[in-house]
Amino acid sequence: MKAKDDRFQSWSLWVVLALTLLGTQFLMPLFSPPPVSYSDIREAISEGRASDAWISPTTVRLKLKPTNSTAGREVTATRVDDPKLLDELQAHSVRVYGVDRSQWLGFLPWLLLPFALVLFTSLRGLNGLRTGAMTFGQSKAKIYAEQEVGQRFGDVAGVDEAKEELQEVIDFLRFPEKFARLGGQLPKGVLLVGPPGTGKTLLARAVAGEARVPFFSISGSEFVEMFVGVGAARVRDLFKQAKQRAPCIIFIDELDALGKVRGVGLLSHDEREQTLNQLLVELDGFDPRTGVVLMAATNRPEILDPALLRAGRFDRQVLVDRPDRSARLAILELHARKVLLGEDANLGDLAGMTAGMVGADLANLINEAALLAVRRNRDKVGRAELDEALERVLAGLEKKSRVLSPKEKERVAHHEVGHALVSLALPGQSLVRKISIIPRGIAALGYTVQTPKQDRFLSTQSELEDQIAMLMGGRVAEELVFGDRSTGAEDDLTKATLIARSMVNAYGMSNLLGEAHCAPSKALFAGVPDAGQAEHSDRTGRLIDVEVQRILAEQHQRAREILKARLALIRTAATALLAKETLSGEELASMASSGPARSAA
């Protein structure tokens, strides 16, 4: 009905515009002098009855003198080629004007056209403003009918524990009598928590698909508007629509945009807080037995308001964490169903080399490999394409336009070899898979690809120290070979300093400070997470700086001792890298075991 009204109003505005133009055409003759023949014009001039004349390229208009029986009037005629006309007018003392004053009347419709268009646009704008004002409080949620939700649990891999947690939601929506028989009630809210890209939204859609119920999907930021009260009205409208279509699932993505802690600091937000209050009221007010289940997703649960997480609201949290090796393999196999894999493509090895990646990263990796195979006119996606896609994801695209000078290439080669040799010398470090001096990404002039020996969920102090030493290896190699330093170690120093500072003020790995946690509080400060004041004195802050410098200096010296004993190997490996531009980890290990590994510095 609303669409029909909108079409009627649109047509009515076009009718008004057409009538305006037609009206000007009909009214124009009322303002124009009556037409006569050119012979009548010449006769009036010769008889001395004309007082004024207006001559244009197309018309001749005369003003006649008044007589006893008639008042003065104007007549007009189409102009013909008459060279004696001006002489005749001068002979009878007729005043001649070169511009026809009635000429503008011919353009009257076109002069009114812009005003008509402005009127038309204004009327449409007022209509849209009225319509928009009436829909401010309506929910912007996308509603998917049960047959429109195409995802199922079979389309989600690597989150088996989360699936088990959510199976109860599916059973409740499909077979509510099972729970009603024993008086059980489903939790009102289910919060999916996990890093970005782990598949929280996909999992929520799969729950709706498995339960075969409508799915209301909306982002937390879509509730918050400039006008106070609009977000709360949208929350009320959303729950009203959901109750009318129960059983169903309401899914709020990025809940942290709506559910931040209220009243913290000076940057309070009245509209957001009112919207959150209304959401809390709706969670308290609806009966879960009606078949409405609220699901939400966030990657920042620490900043959510505690009132959201108490029992009776979002009282069940489901962790959707980064996948381990077996889960990564399942995700790769799921996405690889859509592509043709070659016989040499080993997804098991690829799963081992992608530690830390989430589902979105792995899907992008398979897609990049498929695009590379198409670009190379291959029939199938092979190991070479998978390896190249992994390097693209880790280090970025090759920058073929970035041409390094021979001296820069030589320095980059020694820098990368320094990283790799320190890593080979430390048993706790990841395996060196590849070294390259081909520029990639935004600023990388070279890179060393390492793969962990196994998934790690914690690190020891010695492992962190080994990692700092490996990061220092590139800078140390430059110092030993060239005798000075370059700016190429900026990223290495940033990472090393961050690890060292975390060891001191977060992990309690400093003998000087002891078992103290001195990192800044993660509580919200002025509405911004991780912006709190450091929980230590100025003296402790100075001690932290001293300890960080000590750790960095010790690992720098440690890397120097490792590479100083392998100076000849650094030069040999760097020469091979300059010739080939890339070295595999096996080639570097072979050089280290067979060649002259040590030299007297």
C-alpha positions in Angstrom: 0.0 0.0 0.0 2.9 2.4 0.9 4.6 1.7 -2.5 1.3 2.4 -4.3 0.9 5.8 -2.5 4.5 6.7 -3.4 3.9 6.0 -7.1 0.7 8.1 -7.0 2.5 11.0 -5.4 5.3 10.8 -7.9 2.9 10.8 -10.9 1.0 13.8 -9.4 4.1 15.8 -9.3 4.9 15.1 -12.9 1.3 16.1 -13.8 1.8 19.5 -12.1 5.0 20.1 -14.0 3.3 19.3 -17.4 0.3 21.5 -16.6 2.7 24.4 -15.7 4.4 24.2 -19.1 1.1 23.8 -21.0 -0.4 26.8 -19.1 2.4 29.1 -20.2 1.8 28.1 -23.8 -1.9 28.9 -23.5 -1.3 32.2 -21.6 1.4 33.5 -23.9 -1.1 34.7 -26.7 -3.0 36.8 -24.1 0.1 39.0 -23.7 1.0 39.2 -27.5 -0.4 41.8 -29.9 -3.0 40.6 -32.4 -1.3 39.4 -35.7 -2.1 41.2 -39.0 -0.8 41.0 -42.5 2.4 42.8 -43.6 0.3 44.8 -46.1 -1.8 46.2 -43.2 1.5 47.2 -41.5 2.6 49.1 -44.7 -0.8 50.7 -45.1 -0.8 52.0 -41.5 2.7 53.5 -42.0 1.8 55.2 -45.3 -1.4 56.7 -43.8 0.5 58.1 -40.9 -1.3 56.1 -38.3 1.8 54.6 -36.6 3.7 56.4 -33.8 6.3 53.7 -32.8 7.8 50.6 -34.4 9.7 47.7 -33.0 11.6 45.7 -35.6 13.2 42.3 -34.9 14.7 39.8 -37.4 11.3 38.0 -37.6 8.6 40.4 -36.7 7.4 44.1 -37.2 5.3 45.6 -34.4 3.5 49.0 -34.6 1.9 51.2 -32.0 -1.0 53.0 -33.7 -2.1 56.5 -32.8 -5.4 56.9 -31.0 -8.4 58.1 -33.0 -11.8 59.6 -32.0 -13.4 56.1 -32.2 -10.5 53.9 -31.0 -7.7 54.0 -28.5 -4.2 53.4 -29.4 -3.3 49.8 -29.9 -0.4 47.5 -31.0 -0.4 45.2 -34.0 2.3 42.8 -35.2 3.2 41.0 -38.4 5.8 38.6 -39.8 8.6 40.6 -41.3 9.4 40.2 -45.0 12.4 41.4 -47.0 11.5 45.1 -47.6 14.5 47.4 -48.0 12.2 50.5 -48.2 10.7 49.9 -44.7 13.1 52.0 -42.8 12.9 54.9 -45.3 9.1 54.8 -45.1 9.2 54.9 -41.3 11.5 57.9 -41.2 9.5 59.7 -43.8 6.4 59.5 -41.6 8.4 60.4 -38.4 7.8 57.0 -36.8 10.1 56.3 -33.8 12.0 53.0 -34.5 13.3 50.6 -31.9 15.8 47.8 -32.7 14.6 45.3 -30.1 11.2 43.7 -30.0 9.8 44.0 -26.5 7.5 41.0 -27.0 10.4 38.7 -27.9 10.8 37.5 -24.3 7.2 36.1 -24.4 8.4 33.4 -26.7 10.8 32.2 -24.2 8.4 32.4 -21.3 7.9 28.6 -21.1 11.6 28.0 -20.9 12.1 30.8 -18.3 9.5 29.1 -16.1 10.9 25.6 -16.6 13.7 26.0 -14.0 11.2 27.3 -11.5 8.9 24.4 -12.2 11.8 21.9 -11.8 12.7 23.5 -8.4 9.1 23.2 -7.3 9.0 19.6 -8.4 12.2 18.7 -6.6 11.1 20.6 -3.5 7.8 18.7 -3.4 9.6 15.4 -3.8 12.1 16.4 -1.1 9.3 17.3 1.3 7.6 14.0 0.5 10.8 12.1 1.2 11.5 14.0 4.4 8.0 13.2 5.6 8.4 9.5 4.6 11.9 9.4 6.3 10.7 11.0 9.4 7.9 8.4 9.7 10.5 5.6 9.3 13.1 6.9 11.8 12.0 4.5 14.5 11.6 1.5 12.3 14.2 -1.3 12.6 16.8 -1.6 9.8 17.3 -5.3 10.3 17.5 -7.5 7.2 14.9 -10.2 7.5 15.7 -13.6 5.9 12.9 -16.1 5.6 13.7 -19.7 6.6 14.1 -20.7 3.0 16.5 -17.8 2.3 19.1 -18.7 4.9 21.4 -20.9 2.8 24.0 -21.7 5.4 24.1 -25.0 7.4 26.5 -26.5 9.9 28.1 -28.3 7.0 29.2 -24.9 5.6 31.1 -24.1 8.8 34.3 -25.9 9.7 36.8 -25.7 12.5 34.4 -24.7 15.2 33.1 -28.1 16.4 32.9 -27.1 20.1 30.9 -24.0 19.3 28.5 -26.1 17.2 28.0 -28.4 20.2 27.1 -25.4 22.4 24.7 -24.0 19.8 23.0 -27.3 19.1 20.7 -26.7 22.1 19.4 -23.5 20.5 18.6 -25.4 17.3 16.8 -28.2 19.3 14.8 -25.6 21.3 13.6 -23.8 18.1 12.7 -27.0 16.3 11.4 -29.1 19.2 10.3 -26.7 22.0 8.1 -29.4 23.6 11.2 -31.3 24.7 12.2 -28.4 27.0 8.7 -27.5 28.1 8.1 -31.1 29.3 10.8 -30.7 32.0 10.3 -27.0 32.6 13.6 -26.0 31.0 14.2 -22.6 29.5 16.7 -21.7 26.9 19.1 -18.8 27.7 17.7 -15.5 26.5 20.9 -14.4 24.8 23.8 -16.2 23.3 27.0 -14.1 22.8 29.6 -15.3 20.2 33.0 -14.1 21.3 36.2 -14.4 19.3 38.8 -12.6 17.1 37.8 -11.1 13.8 37.4 -13.5 10.9 36.7 -16.6 12.9 33.2 -17.1 11.5 30.9 -15.7 14.2 28.4 -14.3 11.7 28.5 -17.3 9.5 27.9 -19.6 12.5 24.8 -17.5 13.6 23.4 -17.8 10.1 24.1 -21.6 10.1 22.1 -21.9 13.4 19.1 -20.2 11.7 19.5 -22.4 8.7 19.6 -25.6 10.8 16.7 -24.5 12.9 14.7 -23.5 9.7 13.5 -20.2 11.3 13.5 -16.6 10.1 16.7 -14.7 10.7 16.8 -11.0 11.7 20.3 -9.6 11.1 21.4 -6.1 12.1 24.7 -4.4 13.1 25.0 -2.7 16.4 26.0 0.6 14.8 22.7 0.7 12.9 20.8 1.5 16.1 22.7 4.6 16.9 21.5 7.8 15.2 22.1 11.5 15.6 18.6 12.0 17.2 18.1 10.9 20.7 15.4 8.2 21.1 15.6 6.8 17.5 17.8 3.9 18.5 15.5 2.9 21.4 12.5 3.0 19.0 14.3 0.7 16.6 15.0 -1.8 19.4 11.3 -1.8 20.3 10.3 -2.2 16.7 12.8 -5.0 16.1 11.6 -7.1 19.1 7.9 -6.4 18.1 8.6 -7.8 14.6 10.5 -10.8 15.9 7.6 -11.7 18.3 5.2 -11.6 15.4 7.3 -14.0 13.4 8.4 -16.3 16.2 10.1 -18.7 16.4 13.0 -16.8 15.0 16.6 -15.6 15.7 17.6 -12.0 16.2 21.3 -11.5 15.4 23.2 -8.3 16.4 26.6 -8.1 14.8 29.4 -6.0 16.4 27.5 -5.7 19.7 30.3 -3.6 21.2 29.2 -0.6 19.0 26.0 -0.6 21.0 26.8 -2.2 24.3 29.8 -0.3 25.7 30.1 0.4 29.4 27.7 3.3 30.3 28.7 6.5 32.0 32.5 6.0 31.8 34.6 9.2 31.6 33.6 12.4 30.0 32.6 11.1 26.6 29.2 9.7 27.5 26.7 9.2 24.6 23.1 9.8 25.5 21.6 8.2 22.4 23.8 5.0 22.7 23.0 4.7 26.4 19.3 5.1 25.8 19.4 2.4 23.1 21.3 0.1 25.4 18.8 0.7 28.2 16.0 -0.2 25.9 17.8 -3.4 24.8 18.2 -4.4 28.4 14.5 -3.8 29.1 13.5 -5.9 26.0 15.8 -8.7 27.2 14.0 -8.7 30.6 10.6 -8.3 29.1 10.3 -11.1 26.5 9.5 -14.7 27.4 12.0 -17.2 25.9 9.2 -19.7 25.6 7.8 -17.6 22.7 10.6 -18.9 20.5 12.7 -15.7 20.1 16.4 -16.2 20.6 18.8 -13.3 20.7 22.3 -13.9 19.4 25.1 -11.4 19.1 28.8 -11.3 18.1 31.7 -9.3 19.3 35.5 -9.4 19.3 35.8 -7.0 22.3 33.9 -8.5 25.2 36.0 -6.7 27.8 34.3 -3.3 26.9 30.7 -4.6 27.1 28.5 -3.3 29.9 28.3 -5.8 32.8 24.5 -5.5 32.7 24.5 -7.2 29.3 26.4 -10.2 30.5 24.5 -11.0 33.7 22.3 -14.0 34.1 19.0 -13.6 32.3 20.4 -11.6 29.4 23.4 -12.7 27.5 23.9 -15.5 30.0 25.7 -17.9 27.6 29.0 -17.0 25.9 30.3 -19.2 23.1 34.0 -18.9 22.2 34.8 -19.0 18.5 38.6 -19.0 18.8 41.4 -19.2 16.3 41.6 -22.7 14.7 44.3 -25.1 15.6 46.1 -27.2 13.0 43.3 -29.8 12.5 40.6 -27.1 12.4 42.7 -25.2 9.8 42.9 -28.3 7.7 39.1 -28.8 7.9 38.6 -25.1 6.9 41.0 -25.4 3.9 39.3 -28.6 2.7 35.9 -26.9 3.0 37.0 -24.0 0.8 39.0 -26.2 -1.5 35.8 -28.0 -2.6 35.1 -25.1 -5.0 38.5 -25.3 -6.8 40.3 -28.1 -8.7 43.4 -29.1 -6.8 46.5 -30.6 -8.4 48.1 -33.9 -7.2 51.0 -32.0 -5.6 48.7 -29.7 -3.5 49.1 -30.9 0.1 46.6 -29.1 2.3 48.0 -30.8 5.4 51.4 -29.1 4.9 49.6 -25.8 4.2 47.6 -26.1 7.5 50.9 -26.5 9.4 52.3 -23.3 7.8 49.3 -21.1 8.6 49.4 -21.0 12.4 47.5 -18.0 13.7 45.3 -17.6 10.7 41.6 -17.5 11.0 38.9 -18.8 8.7 38.7 -15.6 6.7 42.4 -15.7 6.1 42.3 -19.3 4.9 39.4 -18.6 2.6 41.3 -15.7 1.1 44.4 -17.9 0.7 42.5 -20.5 -1.4 40.9 -17.8 -3.5 44.3 -16.2 -4.2 45.7 -19.5 -5.2 42.8 -20.1 -7.6 43.3 -16.6 -9.1 47.0 -17.3 -9.6 46.2 -20.5 -11.4 43.8 -18.8 -13.8 46.4 -16.0 -14.4 49.0 -18.7 -15.3 46.5 -20.6 -17.5 46.8 -23.7 -15.3 44.1 -26.4 -15.3 44.4 -27.0 -11.6 45.7 -25.3 -8.5 49.0 -26.7 -7.6 51.5 -26.4 -4.8 53.3 -23.5 -6.5 50.1 -21.5 -6.5 49.4 -22.3 -2.8 52.9 -21.3 -1.8 52.7 -18.1 -3.7 49.3 -17.3 -2.3 50.6 -17.9 1.2 53.5 -15.5 0.6 51.0 -12.9 -0.7 48.9 -13.2 2.4 51.9 -13.1 4.8 54.1 -10.5 3.1 51.9 -8.8 0.4 52.1 -8.5 -3.3 55.4 -8.4 -5.2 56.5 -4.8 -6.0 58.1 -5.3 -9.4 58.2 -1.5 -10.0 60.4 -1.1 -6.8 63.9 -1.4 -8.3 66.7 -1.5 -5.7 70.2 -0.5 -6.5 73.0 -3.1 -6.3 74.2 -1.8 -3.0 70.7 -1.8 -1.5 70.2 -5.4 -2.7 73.4 -6.5 -1.2 72.5 -5.0 2.2 69.0 -6.5 2.1 70.4 -9.9 1.3 72.8 -9.9 4.3 70.1 -8.5 6.5 67.7 -11.4 5.7 70.4 -14.0 5.9 71.2 -12.7 9.4 67.6 -13.3 10.5 67.6 -16.8 9.1 71.0 -17.9 10.5 70.2 -16.8 14.0 66.9 -18.7 13.8 68.7 -21.8 12.6 71.1 -21.5 15.5 68.3 -21.3 18.1 66.5 -24.6 18.6 63.3 -23.0 20.0 62.7 -20.9 16.9 60.4 -21.6 14.0 61.6 -23.3 10.9 63.0 -21.1 8.1 61.0 -21.9 5.0 62.2 -19.3 2.5 64.4 -16.2 2.2 63.7 -13.6 -0.5 65.0 -10.2 -1.5 62.0 -9.5 -3.8 60.2 -6.4 -2.4 56.7 -7.2 -1.2 53.9 -5.2 0.5 54.1 -1.6 1.5 57.6 -1.3 2.9 59.2 -4.8 2.9 62.4 -4.8 0.8 63.0 -8.5 1.7 61.5 -11.1 4.0 62.1 -14.4 5.7 59.2 -16.8 5.9 59.1 -19.0 9.0 56.7 -21.7 10.0 56.2 -22.8 13.6 57.0 -26.4 14.5 53.7 -26.7 16.3 50.8 -24.5 17.5 51.7 -22.6 20.6 49.3 -21.2 23.1 52.0 -19.8 25.5 55.6 -18.9 25.3 58.5 -19.3 27.8 61.0 -16.6 28.8 63.7 -18.3 26.8 61.5 -18.6 23.7 60.8 -14.9 23.9 64.4 -14.1 24.2 65.2 -16.3 21.2 62.6 -14.4 19.2 64.2 -11.0 20.1 67.7 -12.4 19.2 66.3 -13.5 15.8 64.8 -10.0 15.2 68.2 -8.5 16.0 69.9 -10.8 13.6 69.3 -8.6 10.5 70.7 -5.4 12.2 73.8 -7.4 13.5 74.6 -8.9 10.1 74.7 -5.4 8.6 77.0 -4.2 11.4 79.4 -7.1 10.9 79.5 -6.9 7.1 79.2 -3.2 6.3 80.3 -1.6 9.6 77.2 0.6 9.9 73.5 0.5 10.2 70.5 1.2 8.0 66.8 2.1 8.4 65.8 -1.4 7.2 65.6 -2.7 10.8 62.8 -0.4 11.9 60.1 -3.0 11.9 62.4 -5.5 13.7 63.2 -3.1 16.4 59.5 -2.2 16.9 58.6 -5.9 17.4 61.6 -6.6 19.6 60.9 -3.6 21.9 57.2 -4.6 22.2 58.2 -8.2 23.2 60.8 -6.9 25.7 58.3 -4.4 27.3 55.7 -7.1 27.6 58.2 -9.4 29.3 58.9 -6.7 31.9 55.6 -5.1 32.7 53.1 -7.8 31.8 54.7 -11.2 32.2 56.8 -10.7 35.3 60.0 -11.8 33.6 62.4 -9.3 35.2 64.6 -10.0 38.2 64.7 -6.3 39.0 60.9 -5.8 39.2 60.0 -9.3 40.3 56.6 -10.9 39.9 54.7 -7.6 39.4 52.2 -6.7 36.7 52.8 -3.1 35.7 51.0 -2.9 32.4 48.3 -0.2 31.9 44.8 -1.2 33.1 42.5 -2.6 30.4 39.5 -0.8 32.0 37.7 1.8 29.9 39.1 5.3 30.4 37.0 8.1 28.8 35.3 5.5 26.7 38.5 4.3 25.1 39.8 0.8 26.0 43.5 0.3 27.0 43.9 4.0 27.6 44.1 3.8 31.3 46.8 5.2 33.5 49.8 3.0 34.1 49.5 1.3 37.5 53.1 2.1 38.7 55.1 5.0 40.0 57.5 7.1 38.0 60.4 5.3 39.6 59.0 2.0 38.5 58.5 3.4 35.0 62.2 4.3 34.9 63.2 0.8 36.0 61.0 -0.7 33.3 62.8 1.4 30.7 66.2 0.2 32.1 65.1 -3.5 32.0 63.8 -3.2 28.5 67.1 -1.7 27.3 69.0 -4.4 29.2 67.0 -7.2 27.5 67.4 -5.7 24.0 71.2 -5.1 24.6 71.7 -8.7 25.8 69.9 -10.3 22.8 71.7 -8.0 20.4 75.0 -9.2 21.8 73.8 -12.8 21.7 72.9 -12.4 18.0 76.3 -10.8 17.4 78.1 -13.8 18.9 76.1 -16.2 16.8 76.7 -14.4 13.5 80.3 -13.5 14.3 81.1 -17.2 14.4 79.3 -17.6 11.0 80.6 -14.6 9.1 81.9 -16.6 6.1 78.5 -18.4 5.9 76.7 -15.0 5.9 78.8 -13.9 2.9 78.3 -17.3 1.1 74.5 -17.4 1.7 74.1 -13.7 0.8 76.0 -14.2 -2.5 73.7 -17.1 -3.4 70.6 -15.1 -2.4 71.7 -12.2 -4.6 72.1 -14.6 -7.6 68.8 -16.4 -7.2 66.7 -13.7 -5.3 65.2 -16.5 -3.2 66.6 -19.4 -1.1 64.6 -22.2 0.4 65.2 -23.2 4.0 66.6 -26.6 2.9 69.2 -24.8 0.7 70.3 -22.6 3.6 70.5 -25.6 6.0 72.6 -27.4 3.5 75.0 -24.5 3.2 75.2 -24.3 7.0 76.0 -28.1 7.4 78.4 -28.6 4.5 80.2 -25.3 4.0 82.7 -23.4 6.2 80.3 -22.5 8.9 82.8 -20.6 11.0 85.5 -18.0 10.5 87.7 -16.0 12.7 86.3 -12.6 12.8 
